[in-house]
Amino acid sequence: MFPSGRLALAERYADWLADEGVVRGLIGPREAPRLWERHLLNCAVLGEAVPEGARVVDLGSGAGLPGLVLAVARPDVDVTLVEPLLRRTTFLEEVCADLAPLGLDNVTVVRGRAEALHGERTFDVVTARALAPLERLLGWGMPLVDPHGALVAMKGSSALAEIEAAAPVLHRLRCAPPEVLDLGAGLVEQPTRVVRVVWAEPSEVGWRSGRGADRPAGRRSGRPSGTGRRR
């Protein structure tokens, strides 16, 4: 899951989570002894659902799960971490600065909400972990999905129930029927269950920006809005 050349990065990040992550309230004290099993490895297998060279955005990144883990495990992808709370983006920026000398150079931290990027950028993969029920997450995440990209949400045992509850939103947004994938089989004790959502008709994709104007979907250049910093 972690290439041999990136294991030092993963270990250093785990140290941050177990120390400052707990001190700053980003990780519960009881989680520290099981960081690898429940958090790092659990998130690293998400790479199975991410194409080579993908542009990824992680919504509500918090302590960097799963986005920062994915950036560590997959140096070929470019990851944007979107988080509205200052104390969390401060933590993420400090971690990225500390890991940069070890080779972490594929992460951008953006302080803001997902809606601030609507109509400005799209990504190959939009990720989120424990952020919101699927019916709400679709409204935040799908406007950021490239016509041929996907929303990949970590959902666990609630996946099927959330898909059922989100049926009206899926229909309204013109999404294809979601897939439920179990990632990491044979690599982790408990596979990571995700819901993958793509557009039903990629050639007809469009979205309403946060200001209410219709804009066509497509690849866009430029930096995201917010206070991002390239690492």
Residue pairs with C-beta under 8 A, 6 or more apart in sequence:
1 41
1 44
1 45
1 47
1 73
1 184
1 187
2 9
2 10
2 44
2 72
2 73
3 73
3 75
5 103
6 72
6 73
6 75
6 103
8 102
9 72
9 99
9 102
9 103
9 104
10 40
10 44
10 69
10 72
10 73
12 98
12 99
12 102
13 40
13 64
13 68
13 69
13 72
13 95
13 99
14 35
14 36
14 40
16 91
16 95
16 98
17 26
17 27
17 32
17 35
17 39
17 63
18 27
18 32
18 35
20 26
20 91
20 94
21 27
21 63
21 91
22 28
22 29
22 31
22 32
24 87
24 91
26 62
26 63
26 88
26 91
27 35
27 39
27 63
31 38
31 39
37 188
37 189
39 65
39 69
40 69
41 184
41 187
41 188
42 66
42 184
42 188
42 190
42 192
43 65
43 66
43 69
43 70
43 129
43 154
43 192
44 69
44 70
44 72
44 73
44 184
45 183
45 184
45 187
45 188
45 191
45 192
46 66
46 69
46 70
46 127
46 152
46 154
46 183
46 192
46 194
47 70
47 73
47 74
48 181
48 183
48 184
49 125
49 150
49 152
49 181
49 183
49 194
49 196
50 56
50 70
50 74
50 77
50 124
50 125
50 152
51 124
51 125
52 76
52 77
53 76
53 77
54 77
54 78
54 123
54 124
54 125
55 77
55 78
55 80
55 123
55 124
55 125
55 146
56 67
56 70
56 71
56 77
56 78
56 79
56 80
56 123
56 124
56 125
56 126
56 127
57 67
57 79
57 80
57 82
57 117
57 121
57 123
57 125
57 126
57 127
57 144
58 64
58 66
58 67
58 68
58 70
58 79
58 80
58 81
58 82
58 127
58 128
59 82
59 114
59 126
59 127
59 128
59 131
59 137
59 140
59 141
59 144
60 82
60 83
60 84
60 114
60 128
60 129
60 131
60 132
61 67
61 68
61 81
61 82
61 83
61 88
61 92
62 83
62 88
62 129
63 88
63 91
63 92
64 81
64 92
64 95
65 129
66 127
66 129
66 154
67 79
67 80
67 81
67 107
67 127
68 79
68 81
68 92
68 95
68 96
68 107
70 77
70 79
70 127
71 77
71 79
71 104
71 106
71 107
72 99
72 104
75 103
75 106
77 106
78 106
78 108
79 106
79 107
79 108
80 107
80 108
80 109
80 110
80 123
80 224
80 228
81 89
81 92
81 107
81 108
81 109
81 110
82 110
82 112
82 113
82 114
82 117
82 224
82 226
83 89
83 92
83 109
83 110
83 111
84 111
84 112
84 113
85 111
86 111
89 109
89 110
89 111
89 227
92 109
93 109
93 229
96 104
96 107
96 109
96 231
97 231
99 231
100 231
104 231
105 231
106 231
107 231
108 223
108 224
108 228
108 229
108 230
108 231
109 228
109 229
109 231
110 117
110 224
110 225
110 226
110 227
110 228
111 226
111 227
111 228
112 224
112 225
112 226
112 227
113 140
114 140
114 141
114 144
115 140
115 210
116 210
116 224
116 225
116 226
117 144
117 224
117 225
117 226
118 143
118 144
118 207
118 208
118 209
118 210
119 143
119 207
119 209
119 210
119 211
119 213
119 215
120 209
120 220
120 222
120 224
120 225
121 144
121 220
121 222
121 224
122 144
122 145
122 146
122 147
122 149
122 217
122 218
122 219
122 220
123 144
123 145
123 146
123 149
124 146
124 148
124 149
124 150
125 149
125 150
125 151
125 152
126 141
126 142
126 144
126 145
126 149
126 150
126 151
126 152
127 151
127 152
127 153
127 154
128 137
128 141
128 151
128 153
128 154
129 153
129 154
130 154
131 137
131 140
131 153
132 140
133 162
133 165
133 166
134 153
134 155
134 162
134 163
134 165
134 166
134 169
134 178
134 195
135 162
135 165
135 166
135 168
135 169
137 151
137 153
138 151
138 166
138 169
138 170
138 173
138 175
138 197
139 169
139 173
141 151
141 153
142 151
142 173
142 175
142 197
142 199
142 207
143 207
143 208
143 209
145 151
145 197
145 198
145 199
145 217
146 217
146 218
146 219
147 199
147 202
147 203
147 205
147 217
147 218
148 198
148 199
148 202
149 198
150 196
150 197
150 198
151 195
151 196
151 197
151 198
152 194
152 195
152 196
153 194
153 195
153 196
153 197
154 192
154 193
154 194
155 162
155 193
155 194
155 195
156 193
157 193
159 180
159 193
159 194
159 195
160 180
162 195
163 170
163 178
163 180
163 195
170 177
170 178
170 197
174 199
174 200
174 201
174 204
174 205
175 197
175 198
175 199
175 200
176 197
176 198
176 199
176 200
178 195
178 196
178 197
179 195
179 196
179 197
180 193
180 194
180 195
180 196
181 193
181 194
181 195
181 196
182 191
182 192
182 193
183 191
183 192
183 193
183 194
184 191
184 192
185 191
199 205
205 216
205 217
206 214
206 215
206 216
206 217
207 214
207 215
207 217
208 214
208 215
209 215
